[in-house]
Amino acid sequence: MDISGIRTTFRALNYPNYRKYFLGQIASLVGTWMQQVALGWLVYRLTGSAFLLGIAAFAGQVPSFILAPFAGIAADRYDRYKILIITQSLFMVQALVLAALVLLNIAGVTTIIILSLIQGVIMAFDAPARHAFVVRIVDRKDDIGNAIALNSTTFHASRLVGPPLAGFIIAVSNEGICFLINGLSYIMVITALLMIKVEPHEHQNSHKSAMRDIKDGFLYVFRSVPIKAILMMVAFASVIGMPYAVLMPVMARDVLHGASQTFGLLMGGAGLGALTGALYLASRKNARGLFRNLSIAPLIFGLGIIGFSISRSVELSLILLVTSGFGMMTIMASSNTIIQSVVDENMRGRVMSLYTFSFMGLTPFGNLVMGSAAQKIGTPATLFISGILCIGASLLFISKTRRIEPMLKDIYDRNGG
């Protein structure tokens, strides 16, 4: 990549506010990935149950299913900047409490699930506000997609560091140290947020009831064919595709006969693929033509997961997870970018809450289904079926490209995006 290509890929960093936000996220996200890996390993170590792995993941994500519409109203009615400071502070408290309980050896599975549920409630309000906040710290509309892709870059670049580091720490110490590091890492992102200079955001006072605002958000999405189709794809990927990560401890220990380091490496491999996808999306100049990428991505993901399900080699599994990570990243970042590029500002919080609902709110049900299926037919067979279904969804979505792309082009032409 030449100098001009690098400048294009990282152009959102030209905005001082976004640059602070970006740098603050990096350290915190390493801790987030460490906690995710440690939590999955801890639950499986304590129970040996793939089903309870699904239950723990369900508890952490089901609040988004219930609360996402109300969180969207909050993101449209209140200052998203203040919401983020509150939610990030609460994340820090949750991680430190979890660390203390594990280090004191008094954390049982029930306690872990309750704390996961609390984390999920915080995330339900954090996610739509965070997604919608990006437009306030990036001045040019054409650079919104780049900022979203760079957000994904930090998320998955930290994934290359966090999981392997967590695996090493678990091997030489215990999971509690990972939770402690995560809690302390939130100091970085909170400090970065406090350094950002944004004008107080004045939201229009809504005289409608909360339920009426929720209804308006659903009607807005229902009437937009592109947004509705994209959210359906995200929902499908979240239920059928995303839960593969929940079963990773089983693949690492029981199928590939590894330990916590193997688990960390597998998660890191998926992170490398996701990082590659994020950098590719960041190199694009705008959102035009991105719908086609979104259509093909489930096919790439599905092929990678099918290969992973039949692999019995750690090295081959890493390569296949790079492929899967690239595909899943393309689904999530492309869908986010397209939606943010076409949504009306007064609906942004509610629409992004529905994106969060599709992305995170439905994933716990996929976790339960995948955990139950893995218990009955085995983890490799469950992942194989998941890959086949994702390929089928991709072929269906590709057939809709010719109809939806012209609609998106008209919107971009009107908005100047």
C-alpha positions in Angstrom: 0.0 0.0 0.0 1.5 3.4 -1.0 1.4 6.6 1.1 -1.8 7.9 -0.6 -3.5 4.5 0.1 -2.4 4.7 3.8 -3.8 8.2 4.1 -7.1 7.1 2.5 -7.3 4.1 4.8 -6.7 6.1 8.0 -8.2 9.5 7.0 -10.7 9.6 9.9 -7.7 10.0 12.2 -7.3 13.6 10.8 -10.1 14.6 13.1 -8.7 15.3 16.6 -11.8 14.1 18.4 -12.0 10.9 16.5 -8.2 10.4 17.0 -8.6 10.6 20.8 -11.6 8.3 20.7 -9.7 5.8 18.5 -6.6 5.7 20.7 -8.6 5.4 23.9 -10.4 2.4 22.5 -7.3 0.4 21.7 -6.1 -0.3 25.3 -9.7 -0.9 26.6 -10.5 -3.4 23.8 -7.5 -5.5 24.6 -9.0 -5.9 28.1 -12.4 -6.6 26.7 -11.2 -9.5 24.6 -9.2 -10.8 27.5 -12.4 -10.9 29.6 -14.4 -12.6 26.9 -11.9 -15.4 26.5 -11.4 -15.8 30.2 -15.1 -15.8 30.9 -15.7 -18.6 28.3 -12.8 -20.6 29.6 -13.8 -20.2 33.2 -17.4 -21.3 32.6 -16.2 -24.4 30.6 -13.5 -25.2 33.2 -16.1 -25.1 36.0 -18.9 -27.0 34.3 -17.5 -28.9 31.2 -20.8 -28.0 29.5 -21.2 -26.6 26.1 -24.8 -25.8 27.0 -23.8 -23.7 30.0 -21.3 -21.9 27.7 -24.4 -20.9 25.7 -26.3 -19.9 28.8 -23.5 -17.6 30.0 -23.3 -16.0 26.6 -27.1 -15.8 26.5 -27.1 -13.9 29.8 -24.6 -11.4 28.5 -26.5 -10.6 25.3 -30.2 -11.1 25.9 -30.7 -7.6 27.5 -30.0 -6.1 24.1 -33.0 -8.1 22.8 -35.3 -6.7 25.5 -33.9 -3.2 26.0 -32.6 -2.2 22.5 -35.7 -0.2 21.5 -35.6 1.8 24.7 -31.9 2.3 24.4 -32.5 3.7 20.9 -34.9 6.3 22.4 -32.3 7.3 24.9 -29.7 7.8 22.2 -32.2 10.0 20.3 -33.5 12.0 23.3 -30.3 12.4 25.4 -26.7 13.4 24.8 -24.9 10.3 23.4 -21.5 11.6 24.7 -22.8 11.6 28.3 -24.4 8.2 27.9 -21.0 6.8 26.8 -19.2 8.2 29.8 -21.7 6.6 32.1 -21.8 3.2 30.4 -18.0 2.9 30.1 -17.7 3.7 33.9 -20.2 1.0 34.7 -18.3 -1.5 32.5 -15.3 -0.8 34.6 -17.1 -1.4 37.9 -18.6 -4.7 36.5 -15.2 -6.0 35.5 -13.5 -5.1 38.8 -16.3 -6.8 40.8 -15.9 -10.0 38.6 -12.1 -9.9 39.1 -12.5 -9.6 42.9 -14.9 -12.5 43.1 -12.8 -14.8 40.9 -9.5 -13.9 42.6 -11.1 -14.6 46.0 -12.3 -17.9 44.6 -15.9 -17.2 45.5 -17.4 -16.9 42.0 -19.7 -19.7 41.0 -21.5 -20.2 37.7 -24.6 -18.5 39.0 -22.6 -15.4 40.0 -20.9 -15.3 36.7 -24.2 -15.5 34.8 -25.6 -12.7 37.0 -22.6 -10.4 36.3 -22.8 -11.3 32.6 -26.5 -10.2 32.7 -25.5 -6.9 34.3 -22.8 -6.4 31.6 -25.5 -7.1 29.0 -27.8 -4.4 30.4 -25.0 -1.8 30.2 -24.1 -2.9 26.7 -27.7 -2.5 25.5 -27.5 1.2 26.2 -23.8 1.6 25.2 -24.0 0.1 21.7 -26.6 2.3 20.0 -25.1 5.5 21.6 -21.6 4.5 20.6 -22.5 3.7 17.0 -24.5 6.9 16.6 -21.8 9.1 18.4 -19.3 8.6 15.5 -21.1 11.1 13.3 -20.5 13.8 15.9 -16.7 13.4 15.8 -16.3 13.0 12.0 -17.0 16.2 10.1 -17.4 14.9 6.5 -20.2 12.4 5.7 -17.9 10.6 3.2 -15.6 9.7 6.1 -18.3 8.1 8.3 -17.7 4.7 6.7 -14.0 5.0 7.2 -14.5 5.9 10.9 -16.8 2.9 11.3 -14.2 0.6 9.6 -11.4 2.0 11.8 -13.5 1.3 14.9 -13.7 -2.3 13.7 -10.0 -2.2 13.1 -9.3 -1.3 16.7 -11.8 -3.9 17.9 -10.1 -6.7 15.9 -6.5 -5.5 16.1 -6.9 -5.8 19.9 -8.4 -9.3 19.3 -4.9 -10.3 18.0 -3.4 -9.4 21.4 -6.2 -9.9 23.9 -7.1 -13.6 23.4 -3.5 -15.0 23.2 -2.5 -12.9 26.2 -5.5 -14.2 28.1 -4.6 -17.7 27.2 -1.1 -17.2 28.5 -2.3 -15.5 31.7 -4.8 -18.3 32.4 -2.1 -20.9 31.9 0.3 -19.3 34.4 -2.2 -17.8 36.8 -6.0 -17.6 36.6 -8.9 -15.9 34.9 -9.3 -13.3 37.6 -6.2 -11.5 36.4 -7.7 -11.1 33.0 -10.9 -9.5 34.5 -8.7 -7.2 36.6 -6.7 -6.0 33.5 -10.0 -5.4 31.7 -11.4 -3.3 34.5 -8.3 -1.1 34.7 -8.2 -0.7 30.9 -11.4 1.3 31.0 -9.5 4.1 32.6 -8.0 4.7 29.1 -11.2 5.0 27.2 -12.9 7.1 29.9 -9.9 9.5 29.9 -10.1 9.7 26.1 -13.8 10.5 26.2 -13.3 13.3 28.8 -10.6 14.8 26.5 -13.0 15.0 23.5 -14.4 18.5 22.9 -17.9 18.4 21.6 -20.6 20.9 21.7 -23.6 20.0 23.9 -26.0 18.2 21.7 -29.5 19.6 21.7 -32.0 16.9 20.9 -35.5 17.8 19.9 -37.9 17.3 22.8 -40.2 14.6 22.0 -43.8 14.9 23.3 -44.6 11.4 22.1 -44.7 8.5 24.5 -41.8 6.0 24.5 -44.0 3.4 22.8 -44.9 5.8 20.0 -41.2 6.6 19.4 -40.5 2.9 19.3 -43.3 2.4 16.8 -42.0 5.2 14.6 -38.6 3.6 14.6 -40.0 0.3 13.5 -42.2 1.9 10.8 -39.2 3.8 9.5 -37.2 0.6 9.1 -40.1 -1.3 7.6 -40.6 1.3 4.9 -36.9 1.4 3.9 -36.3 -1.7 1.8 -32.5 -1.5 2.0 -32.3 -1.0 5.7 -34.9 -3.7 6.3 -33.0 -6.2 4.1 -29.6 -5.4 5.8 -31.0 -5.8 9.3 -32.5 -9.2 8.3 -29.0 -10.3 7.1 -27.4 -9.1 10.3 -30.1 -10.9 12.3 -29.5 -14.1 10.4 -25.7 -13.9 10.8 -26.1 -13.2 14.5 -28.3 -16.2 15.1 -26.6 -18.7 12.8 -23.1 -17.4 12.4 -21.8 -15.4 15.4 -22.3 -18.2 18.0 -19.4 -20.1 16.5 -17.2 -18.2 18.9 -19.1 -19.5 21.9 -18.1 -23.1 20.9 -14.5 -22.2 20.4 -13.4 -23.6 23.9 -14.9 -26.9 23.0 -13.1 -27.0 19.6 -9.9 -26.0 21.3 -9.9 -28.5 24.1 -12.0 -31.5 23.0 -11.5 -31.5 19.2 -8.0 -30.1 18.7 -6.8 -31.4 22.1 -5.3 -28.1 23.1 -5.3 -25.9 26.2 -6.1 -22.3 27.0 -3.3 -21.1 24.7 -4.9 -22.9 21.8 -8.2 -21.3 22.5 -6.5 -17.9 22.6 -4.7 -18.6 19.3 -7.9 -19.6 17.6 -9.7 -16.4 18.7 -6.6 -14.5 17.5 -6.9 -16.1 14.1 -10.5 -15.1 13.7 -9.4 -11.6 14.9 -6.7 -11.4 12.2 -9.2 -12.2 9.5 -11.6 -9.6 10.9 -8.8 -7.0 11.1 -8.0 -7.7 7.4 -11.6 -7.2 6.5 -11.8 -3.9 8.5 -8.7 -2.5 6.8 -10.1 -3.4 3.4 -13.3 -1.6 4.2 -11.4 1.4 5.6 -9.6 1.7 2.3 -12.8 2.3 0.4 -13.7 5.9 -0.4 -17.4 5.7 0.5 -20.3 3.3 0.9 -21.2 3.0 -2.8 -21.1 -0.6 -4.0 -20.7 -1.9 -0.5 -24.0 -3.8 -0.7 -22.4 -6.3 -3.0 -19.7 -7.0 -0.5 -22.3 -7.6 2.1 -24.0 -10.1 -0.1 -20.9 -12.2 -0.7 -19.6 -12.1 2.9 -21.8 -14.8 4.4 -20.5 -17.2 1.6 -16.9 -16.5 2.6 -17.8 -16.9 6.3 -19.7 -20.2 5.7 -16.9 -21.8 3.7 -14.4 -20.9 6.4 -16.6 -22.4 9.2 -17.3 -25.6 7.2 -13.6 -26.1 6.8 -13.0 -25.3 10.5 -15.6 -27.9 11.5 -13.8 -30.7 9.8 -10.2 -29.6 10.6 -8.2 -31.5 13.1 -5.1 -29.4 12.8 -4.5 -26.2 14.8 -2.5 -24.7 11.9 -5.2 -25.3 9.3 -7.9 -24.2 11.8 -6.1 -20.9 12.2 -6.1 -20.3 8.4 -9.8 -21.2 8.1 -10.7 -18.9 11.1 -8.9 -16.0 9.3 -11.3 -16.6 6.4 -14.3 -16.8 8.7 -13.2 -13.7 10.6 -12.9 -11.7 7.3 -16.4 -12.8 6.2 -18.1 -11.9 9.5 -16.3 -8.6 9.8 -17.4 -7.7 6.3 -21.0 -8.5 7.2 -21.1 -6.4 10.4 -19.0 -3.4 9.3 -20.6 -3.1 5.8 -24.1 -3.2 7.2 -23.2 -0.6 9.8 -21.6 1.7 7.2 -24.5 1.4 4.8 -27.1 2.1 7.4 -25.2 5.1 8.9 -24.9 6.5 5.4 -28.6 6.4 4.6 -30.4 6.9 7.9 -32.1 10.2 8.8 -30.4 11.9 11.7 -33.6 12.2 13.8 -33.9 8.4 13.5 -30.3 7.4 13.9 -30.4 6.3 17.6 -33.5 4.2 17.1 -32.3 2.6 13.9 -28.9 1.9 15.4 -30.7 0.3 18.4 -32.4 -2.0 15.9 -29.0 -2.7 14.4 -27.8 -3.6 18.0 -31.0 -5.7 18.4 -30.2 -7.6 15.2 -26.4 -7.8 15.9 -26.4 -8.6 19.7 -30.0 -9.0 20.8 -30.6 -12.1 18.7 -27.2 -13.7 19.2 -28.1 -15.1 22.6 -30.8 -17.2 21.0 -28.3 -18.5 18.6 -26.0 -19.3 21.5 -28.7 -21.3 23.1 -29.5 -23.1 19.8 -25.9 -23.8 19.0 -25.1 -24.9 22.6 -28.0 -27.3 22.6 -27.2 -28.6 19.2 -23.5 -29.1 20.1 -24.6 -31.1 23.2 -26.8 -33.4 21.0 -25.0 -33.8 17.7 -21.5 -32.6 18.6 -19.7 -29.2 18.0 -18.1 -30.0 14.6 -21.5 -31.1 13.1 -23.2 -28.0 14.6 -20.6 -25.7 13.0 -20.8 -27.6 9.7 -24.6 -27.0 9.5 -24.1 -23.3 10.5 -21.7 -22.9 7.5 -24.2 -24.5 5.1 -27.0 -22.2 6.2 -24.8 -19.1 5.9 -23.9 -20.0 2.3 -27.6 -20.4 1.5 -28.3 -17.0 3.0 -25.6 -15.4 0.9 -27.0 -16.9 -2.3 -30.5 -15.5 -1.4 -29.1 -12.1 -0.7 -27.0 -12.0 -3.9 -30.3 -12.5 -5.8 -31.6 -9.3 -4.2 -28.6 -7.1 -5.1 -29.9 -6.0 -8.5 -33.1 -4.6 -6.9 -31.6 -2.9 -3.8 -28.4 -1.4 -5.2 -30.3 1.2 -7.3 -32.3 2.2 -4.3 -29.1 2.9 -2.3 -27.6 4.8 -5.2 -30.6 7.1 -5.3 -30.2 7.8 -1.6 -26.5 8.5 -1.9 -27.1 10.9 -4.8 -29.7 12.8 -2.7 -27.5 12.9 0.4 -24.3 13.6 -1.4 -22.7 10.4 0.1 
